[in-house]
Amino acid sequence: MKKLLITLLLVGCANPYISSFLLPLEGTQAQPQIVERFGVPDKTVSIGDKEVWEYTLNEESYTSSTGYNFSTGDVVEITFENGVLVSWEISSL
């Protein structure tokens, strides 16, 4: 519970479900678990021994009464070094 609270403080308003899933996977060969949970990444970038996976999760589109279109959701960037999860970041659309 303490780790989850720290994670929520670090990532602000980020989805606690995503945070609680990723936090225990830091420092591990987590790619199979991540693909199982979130599917194939929307984008991938590889530079040397680093690989960044990007997901857009929980995306919903809305149209306001004035006709303005907007989306909400979470963008998750997960960085691997030599196949090991070294960092992740969650932001809102």
C-alpha positions as CSV (number, residue, x, y, z in Angstrom):
1,M,0.0,0.0,0.0
2,K,2.8,2.4,0.8
3,K,4.4,1.8,-2.7
4,L,1.0,2.6,-4.3
5,L,0.6,5.8,-2.3
6,I,4.1,6.9,-3.3
7,T,3.4,6.1,-6.9
8,L,0.3,8.1,-6.9
9,L,2.1,11.1,-5.4
10,L,4.8,10.8,-8.0
11,V,2.6,10.6,-11.0
12,G,-0.1,13.0,-9.8
13,C,-3.5,12.3,-11.3
14,A,-2.4,9.3,-13.4
15,N,-4.6,6.2,-13.5
16,P,-3.8,4.2,-10.3
17,Y,-4.6,1.0,-12.1
18,I,-1.8,1.5,-14.6
19,S,0.6,2.7,-11.9
20,S,-0.1,-0.3,-9.6
21,F,0.5,-2.7,-12.5
22,L,3.8,-1.1,-13.7
23,L,5.5,-0.3,-10.4
24,P,6.3,-3.9,-9.3
25,L,7.6,-4.7,-12.8
26,E,10.4,-2.1,-12.7
27,G,13.8,-3.8,-13.0
28,T,12.4,-6.9,-14.6
29,Q,12.0,-8.4,-18.1
30,A,8.4,-7.2,-18.2
31,Q,7.7,-7.1,-21.9
32,P,5.5,-10.3,-22.0
33,Q,3.4,-9.2,-19.1
34,I,2.9,-5.7,-20.5
35,V,1.9,-7.1,-23.9
36,E,-0.5,-9.5,-22.2
37,R,-2.1,-6.7,-20.2
38,F,-2.2,-3.8,-22.8
39,G,-1.6,-5.5,-26.1
40,V,0.9,-4.5,-28.8
41,P,2.2,-0.9,-28.3
42,D,0.7,1.9,-30.4
43,K,4.3,3.2,-31.1
44,T,7.8,1.9,-30.5
45,V,11.1,3.7,-30.8
46,S,14.5,2.0,-30.5
47,I,17.8,3.8,-29.9
48,G,20.8,1.6,-29.2
49,D,20.0,-0.6,-26.2
50,K,16.9,1.5,-25.2
51,E,13.4,0.9,-26.5
52,V,10.3,3.1,-25.7
53,W,6.8,1.7,-26.0
54,E,3.9,4.1,-26.1
55,Y,0.2,3.2,-25.4
56,T,-2.9,5.4,-25.5
57,L,-5.3,3.9,-23.0
58,N,-8.9,4.7,-21.9
59,E,-9.3,7.1,-24.8
60,E,-12.7,8.6,-25.2
61,S,-13.8,11.3,-27.7
62,Y,-16.4,13.9,-26.9
63,T,-18.2,16.7,-28.7
64,S,-19.2,19.8,-26.7
65,S,-22.5,21.6,-27.2
66,T,-20.7,24.2,-29.3
67,G,-19.2,21.6,-31.6
68,Y,-15.7,21.4,-30.1
69,N,-14.2,17.9,-30.4
70,F,-11.9,16.7,-27.6
71,S,-10.4,13.5,-26.3
72,T,-9.5,12.2,-22.8
73,G,-7.3,9.3,-21.9
74,D,-3.9,8.2,-20.7
75,V,-0.7,8.1,-22.6
76,V,1.8,5.6,-21.2
77,E,5.5,5.6,-22.2
78,I,7.5,2.6,-21.0
79,T,11.3,2.6,-21.4
80,F,13.3,-0.7,-21.6
81,E,17.0,-1.0,-21.5
82,N,18.4,-4.3,-22.7
83,G,14.8,-5.7,-22.3
84,V,14.5,-4.6,-18.7
85,L,11.8,-2.0,-17.7
86,V,13.8,1.0,-16.4
87,S,11.1,3.7,-16.3
88,W,7.6,4.7,-17.2
89,E,5.5,7.8,-17.4
90,I,1.8,8.4,-17.5
91,S,0.2,11.6,-18.8
92,S,-3.2,12.7,-19.8
93,L,-4.4,13.5,-23.3
